[in-house]
Amino acid sequence: MIAAIFSGLEGSYTLGEIEAETSFYFSIDEIKRTVVLTPEACRVAKGKTIDAVDCVCKTDTDFFLKIWNDGYRPGMTDFMSGKIKSNDPLTLKDFLAAFGK
């Protein structure tokens, strides 16, 4: 399910939603993906292909699906409890907006 979501990202990206190139690394259980968004495109690659990404997101499958499919937005307690980990939670919001989420 998670792999299918990442496979469909390039086709569901809203062009121009991101103003400058931004890189993301997702670690969701065994799924690892690097996503690069520019004003003109979305690129998805398996694994971590960039050493210093702008935004890291680590969580489990169930929590990611709750965010992606159900519109749940993590709050301070989710980050403090370790349910989701990120070096830049605000940029994660931009990522979701870029896909109409």
LINFEN-V688755 format. One record per backbone hydrogen bond with DSSP energy under -0.5 kcal/mol. NH is the residue of the N-H (numbers start at 1). CO is the residue of the C=O. Records with the same first field share a line. If there is no record, write none. Layout:
NH: CO  CO
This chain:
5: 1
6: 2
7: 3
8: 4
9: 6
12: 8  9
13: 9
14: 98
15: 13
16: 39
17: 14
22: 37
24: 35
25: 55
26: 33
27: 57
28: 26  31
29: 27  59
31: 28
32: 30
33: 26
34: 45
35: 24
36: 43
37: 22  35
38: 41
43: 36
45: 34
47: 32
49: 47
53: 51
55: 23
57: 25
58: 85
59: 27
60: 83
64: 60
65: 61
66: 62
67: 63
68: 64
69: 65
70: 65  66
71: 67
72: 66
74: 72
78: 75
79: 75
80: 76
81: 77
82: 78  79
83: 78
84: 78
85: 58
87: 56
91: 88
92: 88
93: 89
94: 90
95: 91
96: 92
97: 93
98: 94
99: 96
100: 97
101: 96
